[in-house]
Amino acid sequence: MFDLTQILHWLALSTWFGGVLFIAVAAPIIVRAVRESNPIMTGVLSVNLEGQHGTLLAGSIIGQIMSVLVRVELACAGVLLVSLIGHWVLLPRSGDELVLLIIRTALYVAAVGLVIYKRWALWPRLWKSREQYIDHADEPDVANPALDRFERYQGELATVLIMLLAVLLGLILFSAMIRERVAVPIS
């Protein structure tokens, strides 16, 4: 049973970490590559969007990737929860082992909290600001504050991703210390 718990734990944790690392690395590259192509979004025609078509298109691409990533993150969080419950049941709960269990559980809760905040608090505000900017591109009094909010939320999203990476890395480091205690027969 311990081996199954460990397999689930490492599979979920490595997938989650890899997905977040991918988006953290890929997002700036996507933005840069699309901006360099200087595309024009035919569905969004406005004279006040000077050079912003690339940014908006890159945001759409990243948004599509993020919608898949959040489902993967939630699935990984569910599997990781099962493995953490298994650790609480199967591993000794005394001394250093108890401290490590508590630290891993706290890091897990922090990671899930960041995903929930990113998905259900930050992302809707970011997307709403983006849409408001596009819808009112010809009205600078509305569009400019919306663009400022959009850019601020993008920065906040980058910060949340870095924090999530740090928390997951901490979870990886503290998970490396998981050892099944095996009773050694005395001869």
C-alpha positions in Angstrom: 0.0 0.0 0.0 2.9 2.4 0.8 4.3 1.9 -2.7 1.0 2.8 -4.4 0.8 5.9 -2.2 4.3 6.9 -3.2 3.6 6.3 -6.9 0.4 8.5 -6.8 2.2 11.1 -4.7 5.2 11.5 -7.1 3.1 11.2 -10.3 0.7 14.0 -9.2 3.4 16.2 -7.7 5.7 16.0 -10.7 2.9 16.5 -13.2 1.6 19.5 -11.3 5.1 21.1 -10.9 5.9 20.4 -14.6 2.7 22.0 -15.8 3.2 25.2 -13.7 6.9 25.3 -14.8 5.8 25.0 -18.4 3.4 27.9 -18.3 5.8 30.1 -16.3 8.5 29.5 -18.9 6.2 29.4 -22.0 4.0 32.4 -21.4 6.7 35.1 -21.9 8.0 33.3 -24.9 4.6 33.1 -26.5 4.0 36.8 -25.8 7.4 37.8 -27.3 6.9 35.5 -30.4 3.4 36.8 -31.1 4.4 40.5 -30.6 7.3 40.1 -33.0 4.9 38.8 -35.6 2.9 42.0 -35.2 -0.5 40.4 -36.1 -3.7 42.2 -36.7 -6.8 40.6 -35.1 -9.5 41.2 -37.7 -12.2 40.8 -35.1 -10.8 43.6 -33.1 -10.3 46.7 -35.3 -9.5 49.9 -33.5 -7.1 52.7 -34.1 -6.3 52.9 -30.4 -4.9 49.4 -30.2 -1.5 50.4 -31.6 0.7 47.3 -31.2 -1.7 45.7 -28.8 -3.1 43.1 -31.2 -0.1 40.8 -30.5 -0.5 41.2 -26.7 -4.2 40.4 -26.9 -3.6 37.4 -29.2 -0.8 36.1 -27.0 -3.2 36.5 -24.0 -5.8 34.4 -25.8 -3.3 31.6 -26.5 -2.1 31.7 -22.9 -5.7 31.7 -21.7 -6.4 28.6 -23.6 -3.4 26.8 -22.1 -4.2 28.1 -18.6 -7.8 26.6 -18.9 -6.3 23.2 -19.5 -3.6 23.7 -16.9 -6.1 24.5 -14.1 -7.9 21.2 -14.8 -4.6 19.3 -14.6 -3.7 21.1 -11.4 -7.0 20.3 -9.8 -6.7 16.6 -10.8 -3.2 16.5 -9.4 -4.3 18.2 -6.2 -7.0 15.5 -5.8 -4.5 12.7 -6.3 -2.0 14.4 -4.0 -4.7 14.7 -1.3 -5.3 11.0 -1.5 -1.6 10.3 -1.2 -1.2 12.7 1.8 -4.1 11.0 3.5 -2.2 7.8 2.9 0.9 9.2 4.4 -1.1 10.3 7.5 -2.4 6.7 7.8 0.7 4.7 6.9 3.6 6.7 8.2 4.6 7.1 11.9 3.2 10.3 13.5 5.8 11.1 16.0 9.0 13.2 16.2 10.5 14.3 12.9 8.1 12.3 10.9 5.2 14.2 12.3 6.9 17.6 11.6 7.5 16.5 8.0 3.9 15.4 7.6 2.7 18.7 8.9 5.0 20.7 6.6 4.0 18.7 3.6 0.3 19.1 4.4 0.8 22.9 5.0 2.6 23.2 1.6 -0.2 21.3 -0.1 -2.8 23.6 1.4 -0.8 26.6 0.3 -0.5 25.2 -3.3 -4.3 24.5 -3.5 -5.0 27.9 -2.1 -2.9 29.5 -4.8 -4.6 27.5 -7.5 -8.0 28.4 -6.2 -7.1 32.1 -6.0 -5.5 32.1 -9.4 -8.5 30.3 -11.1 -11.5 31.8 -9.3 -10.3 35.2 -8.1 -7.4 36.5 -10.2 -8.2 35.0 -13.7 -11.8 36.3 -14.0 -10.6 39.8 -13.0 -7.8 39.6 -15.6 -10.1 38.4 -18.3 -12.8 41.0 -17.5 -10.2 43.8 -17.8 -9.0 42.4 -21.1 -12.5 42.2 -22.5 -13.3 45.7 -21.2 -10.2 47.0 -22.9 -11.1 45.4 -26.2 -14.8 46.4 -26.0 -14.0 50.0 -25.3 -10.7 50.4 -27.3 -12.1 53.5 -29.0 -12.9 55.1 -25.7 -9.6 56.0 -24.0 -11.3 57.1 -20.8 -12.5 53.5 -20.3 -9.9 51.6 -22.2 -6.7 53.0 -20.6 -7.7 52.1 -17.0 -8.9 48.7 -18.2 -5.5 48.2 -19.8 -3.7 49.3 -16.7 -5.7 46.8 -14.6 -5.1 44.0 -17.2 -1.3 44.6 -17.1 -1.4 44.7 -13.2 -3.3 41.4 -13.1 -0.8 39.9 -15.6 2.0 40.8 -13.2 0.1 39.4 -10.3 -0.5 36.2 -12.2 3.2 35.9 -12.9 3.8 36.4 -9.1 1.3 33.7 -8.2 2.9 31.3 -10.6 6.3 31.9 -9.1 4.9 31.5 -5.6 3.2 28.2 -6.7 6.4 26.9 -8.2 8.2 27.7 -4.9 5.5 26.0 -2.8 5.5 22.9 -5.1 9.3 22.8 -5.0 9.2 22.9 -1.2 6.7 20.0 -1.3 9.1 18.1 -3.6 12.0 18.7 -1.2 10.0 17.7 1.9 8.6 14.7 0.0 12.1 13.4 -0.8 12.4 12.6 2.9 9.5 10.2 3.0 10.6 6.8 4.1 8.6 3.8 5.1 9.7 2.6 8.5 10.4 -1.1 8.2 10.7 -3.2 11.3 14.1 -5.0 11.4 13.9 -8.4 13.0 16.4 -9.0 15.8 18.4 -12.2 15.4 
